[in-house]
């Protein structure tokens, strides 16, 4: 810089050389050539993390925020340095031995483990995906089936009073005069 009628005013913006690097903002409060090493590096994702002078700030980036693993999984980021990317680990809540690094784990949920069909029915959960739930199938020895809950099983007789739905309600006595299998509802 040249000035004809007096001394030239020089400046030295230390941030022009990008001393802070990616993920940080550099600020030089006094760009005078006599004021060196007064620049500040501040983390873009957390303004409370900064350093002044010769080195970059120690920035932290927890890849588990927001939750990249989704519902039914736990996320752990073992290295939260901004330079460390895609090292987070997704682990299934339903089976902690199943996990993936840097992506969502493929978790299985067997809804039949809680015996939703009862002791006398067979339960099959063909789709063990955690979503959608309620897709298990209950089946009776007689062949009756139901998806998402117990099936209505025939007992060999058609005593309408002892079948799954009591037509009289809980406060009344029920008597079915015709309990043959050929009997139909009234």
N, C-alpha and C positions, 0 to 999 in steps of 0.2 A: 504494500500500500504506500502510495506517495502523496505527500501533502506539500504544497508550494509555500504557504505562508507560516509554517511552523512544523513541529515534530509530527510525524505520522502516528495515527492511532492504530495499533495492531491488535488483533484478537487471535486467540487460539482456542477454538471450541473442541475440547477433548472428546466430546461425543461424536464428532464427525468420523472418527475411526471405528465406531461401533464397538467400544471395549466391553460392553455388557453382554452382547450376543442375543440369541433368540429367546423370547419369553421374558425379556426384561426391557425396561425403558431407562435411557440414560438422560441425565440432566446435569448441565454444567452451569452452576450459578454465577460464576465469574470467569468469562472466557478470555481474561487477560493472559498474556504470555508469562507474566510473573506469578500467576496463580495456577499452579499445576497440581494435579492429583486431588482436586476438590470435586470431581464429578461424582454423581451418585447413581448407582444401579439399583433399580427398584423392580421387584417381581411384578409382572403384569397381572397375575392371578391373586396376589396378596400384597397390597401396598405397605403393610407393616414389615415386610421382609426387604431390607435394603442394606447396602454397604456404601461407604464413601472411600474413594481413593483408588487403590491399585487392583482390586479383585472384584469379580462378579458376585452378586448376591446368591445365597443358598436358597433357591426357590423350591417350593414343595407343590406337587400336583398329585392329589389322590385320585387315581383313575376310577375309584369306586364311587365317586360323587360326580354326577348322579348315578344311580344304580345301573350299571351296564348288564348285570347278570339277570335281572328280572325277578319275578315272584318265585318263591320256593327255592332260592339259592342264596348263599352267602358270598360276599365279595371281600377279598383281601388283596391289598396292593403292597407287596413286600418292599418295593423301592419307590418312594414318592418323589424322587428327584425329577425335575422337568425333563431331563435328558433320557429318562427311562420310560419307554412307551410300550404299551401292550404286554406288560408283565403281570397284570392283575390276574387273580385266580378265582374262578367261579366254582363253588362246591355245592352239590345238591343237598338240600335239607333232608330229603327222604333217604339218601344213601351217601354218607360222607366220603365213601371211597371213590365216588364219581366226581371228577373235576376236570376243568379245561383251563388252559393258560391263554389269556388274551381274548377269550370269547365265551359265550354262554355255554354252559354244560348241557348235555342231553340227559335229563333226569327222567326216571321212570317212577310212576306211582301206581302200585297195585292196590286198587280199591278193595279187593277181596280179602286183604289181610285183616281187615276189621270185622269180618264175618257179617256183612250187611244183609245176607240172604237168610241167616239163621242156621241152626245146626242140621236141619233135615234137607236143605237144598244145596245144589251145586252152584258155585259162583265162578264166572269166567270174566276176566277183564282183558279183552283182546287188544285194546288200545291203552297202553300204560303211560301215555303222555299225561303230564300234569294238567293239561287243558284240552278239551273240556272234561270236567269231572262228571260222574253220574252215568257213565257209559258202560258200566259192568252189567252182566246178564245173570239173573237168577233162574234156575230151572229145577223142576220137580222130577221125580222118578217117572211120573205119568207122562212127561213130555211138555207140560205147561211151562211157559217162559215169560219173563218180564224183564225189561231193561230199566235199570236205575233203582230197583227195589225188589222185595220178595214177590215171588209168583204166587198165584192162587192155586194151590194144589188140591186135586181131587183125592178123596179118602177112600173110595170104593163104594161108598154109599152117598146118597144125596141128602143127608140130614142137614137141612138148611139152618138149623139152630147151632150146629157145631162148626160150620164153615167159617171162613175168615170174616164175613160180615153178618153179624147177628141182626136179623130184620126187626127184632122187637126192641132193641136198645138195651142198655145196661141195667135198668131198673125193673125189667119185666121178665117173667119166666117165659121161655119159648118151648113149645111142643110141636114137633112135626109128626103128624099122624102117618105120613107115607114117606119112609126113608129108603125106598128102593131106588136104584140107580136110574130108572126110567122116569122118576118123578120130576116134574118141572116146577118152576116157581109159581107162586099164587098171585 
